[in-house]
Amino acid sequence: MKKLLSLGLLSLSVVALVACSQGKSSSSEASSTSEAKTEQSSEKKVPTEYKTAVTKAKQYAETVYMSKEGLRSQLVDFEKYSQEAADYAVENSGIDYKKQALEKAKQYQETMAMSPEAIREQLVSYEKFTQEEADSAVSNLN
């Protein structure tokens, strides 16, 4: 009789554990689905102007090599994006501004035969790179 009762309790315990674990799985699947929907809806909430500003920022980054401030100014003054769209673009385009500074420094070195200190000054004063970006660029010139 004790064996039968123990076997019955064991069976009930197994059934209860299986039922609980399935509930957690469904719960976590529902949570994952909910998170994915939230992520998709937040992507949809980004205004079209902001998205196109990001695209334009990336185009500039591939050809012109601009600082964050230079790019922001270009997007607002010449491309006629709103300040908010330009701000969004420079922060969300994935542009490596140290790399931009290095490429601009190489251009100055190759085309203008400028000294490293003159390049540093040009990057900060005229191109509006940060001091850190300019220092990094000059230290990585060949």
Secondary structure by P-SEA (a helix, b strand, c coil): caaaaaaaaaaaaaaaaaaaaaaaaaaaaaaaaaaaaaaaaaaaaccaaaaaaaaaaaaaaacccccaaaaaaaacccccccaaaaaaaaacccccaaaaaaaaaaaaaacccccaaaaaaaacccccccaaaaaaaaaacc
